[in-house]
Amino acid sequence: MTGRVGHPVDSALAQRRIALVDLLDRLLAGGVVLSGELTLAIADVDLVRVDLRALISSVNNRVPAPWGPPA
């Protein structure tokens, strides 16, 4: 890690290891928004345009499902 040598925050972050599962859990707990755009063009003529906007979040028992309880 680059930064000020001997700085307590730098050394604490360098020593800390986070498992990928823990990182995904933290991201999904707050939600992640993915956004993207893809345009296929030939000779400056747009042929196909795809926009992507997705919200990925964890499931919580306190928030009811919009489609109702399972049958």
Backbone hydrogen bonds, N-H to C=O, Kabsch-Sander energy under -0.5 kcal/mol:
donor,donor_aa,acceptor,acceptor_aa,energy
7,H,4,R,-1.5
11,S,7,H,-2.2
12,A,8,P,-1.9
13,L,9,V,-2.4
14,A,10,D,-2.2
15,Q,11,S,-1.5
16,R,12,A,-1.1
23,L,19,A,-2.2
24,L,20,L,-2.5
25,D,21,V,-2.3
26,R,22,D,-2.2
27,L,23,L,-2.2
28,L,24,L,-2.8
29,A,25,D,-1.7
30,G,26,R,-1.1
31,G,27,L,-1.6
32,V,56,I,-3.0
34,L,32,V,-0.5
34,L,54,A,-3.1
36,G,52,L,-2.5
38,L,50,V,-2.8
40,L,48,V,-3.1
41,A,39,T,-0.6
42,I,45,V,-2.0
45,V,42,I,-1.2
46,D,44,D,-0.6
47,L,40,L,-3.1
48,V,40,L,-1.7
50,V,38,L,-3.1
52,L,36,G,-2.8
54,A,34,L,-2.7
56,I,32,V,-3.2
56,I,54,A,-0.5
57,S,55,L,-0.5
58,S,28,L,-2.0
63,V,60,N,-1.0
68,G,65,A,-1.2
